Amino acid sequence: MTTKLNSKSQRGLAIALQIPFEYLDAVVRGVSIIPSDVIKFCPHCWTPGTGVEEIWLLPRSQFCFLCGTGLRNSCVQCNEPITSLEFRFCPYCGFPYKASKDSESQSRSR
């Protein structure tokens, strides 16, 4: 009997048990996982009005798998956590979630 599961076995077991893979992975690694309602998304690849890519929501995901941009989970302007992408702007300060070409060039020049 083994106490370790490979990634493929972990995913299959998580599907069979109907639990998130990340929870099972945390148990296998012996670390705690804190469920979060905060959404992570790529400010460049995300299209307003749509959902987010499932891989962006994984606890270990820090960068977009499509373009390499750092994932955002809080407002750049006021640093409040993003809990919904129903709207295009932060409900606290009104700053747009989607990166524009103007804001991108301004952040590079700083």
C-alpha positions as a printed Julia matrix, in Angstrom:
110×3 Matrix{Float64}:
   0.0    0.0     0.0
   1.23   3.49   -0.82
   0.57   6.78    0.91
   1.31   8.91   -2.16
  -0.93   9.54   -5.15
   0.24  10.83   -8.49
  -1.54  13.81  -10.03
  -3.65  11.72  -12.41
  -4.86   9.48   -9.57
  -5.6   12.53   -7.4
  -7.73  14.1   -10.14
  -9.65  10.87  -10.72
 -10.27  10.4    -7.01
 -11.38  14.03   -6.62
 -13.87  13.56   -9.46
 -15.15  10.3    -7.96
 -15.56  11.91   -4.54
 -17.02  15.07   -6.08
 -14.61  17.38   -4.26
 -12.27  20.04   -5.65
  -8.9   18.65   -6.74
  -7.13  21.35   -4.7
  -8.69  20.06   -1.47
  -7.53  16.51   -2.1
  -4.09  17.75   -3.15
  -3.8   19.7     0.11
  -4.68  16.58    2.12
  -2.11  14.52    0.23
   0.55  17.18    0.82
  -0.49  17.61    4.47
  -1.25  21.32    4.25
  -4.41  23.2     5.06
  -6.41  24.96    2.4
  -8.61  27.93    3.06
 -11.59  28.17    0.73
 -11.94  31.61   -0.75
 -14.69  33.48   -2.51
 -12.11  35.77   -4.11
 -11.9   35.5    -7.87
  -8.6   35.53   -9.76
  -8.49  36.57  -13.39
  -6.13  37.83  -16.07
  -6.73  41.54  -16.69
  -5.58  41.1   -20.31
  -7.29  37.86  -21.39
 -10.57  38.15  -19.47
 -13.5   39.44  -21.5
 -15.93  41.55  -19.44
 -19.31  39.89  -19.14
 -17.89  36.38  -19.25
 -16.73  33.97  -16.58
 -13.13  33.24  -15.76
 -10.94  30.38  -16.93
 -11.14  27.51  -14.45
  -7.36  27.2   -14.25
  -7.1   30.81  -12.99
  -9.07  29.79   -9.88
  -6.64  27.08   -8.78
  -5.0   28.05   -5.47
  -1.5   27.72   -6.92
  -2.22  29.68  -10.11
  -0.41  33.0   -10.07
   0.0   33.75  -13.77
  -2.24  33.48  -16.83
  -1.53  30.31  -18.79
  -2.38  32.13  -22.05
  -0.25  35.28  -21.85
   1.87  35.02  -18.68
   0.37  38.11  -17.02
   0.05  38.02  -13.23
  -3.46  37.1   -12.14
  -5.4   39.77  -10.29
  -7.54  39.06   -7.22
  -7.9   42.58   -5.91
  -8.5   46.02   -7.35
  -5.32  47.72   -8.53
  -6.6   51.12   -7.37
  -8.06  50.45   -3.89
  -6.78  46.88   -3.2
 -10.27  45.59   -2.26
 -10.74  41.85   -3.01
 -12.62  40.98   -6.18
 -15.58  38.77   -5.32
 -17.61  39.15   -8.51
 -16.92  39.93  -12.14
 -20.56  40.69  -12.83
 -19.54  44.31  -13.45
 -16.59  45.73  -15.33
 -15.57  48.1   -12.55
 -14.61  47.85   -8.88
 -17.73  48.53   -6.75
 -15.58  50.35   -4.16
 -13.68  52.87   -6.29
 -14.97  52.49   -9.87
 -11.61  51.46  -11.36
 -11.98  49.17  -14.42
 -10.92  45.53  -13.95
  -9.92  45.04  -17.58
  -6.47  46.39  -18.38
  -6.58  48.99  -21.13
  -3.72  49.8   -23.44
  -3.45  53.26  -21.82
  -3.22  51.91  -18.27
  -0.74  49.27  -19.45
   1.59  51.89  -20.99
   1.28  54.11  -17.89
   2.21  51.26  -15.55
   5.26  50.41  -17.68
   6.49  54.01  -17.66
   6.44  54.21  -13.82
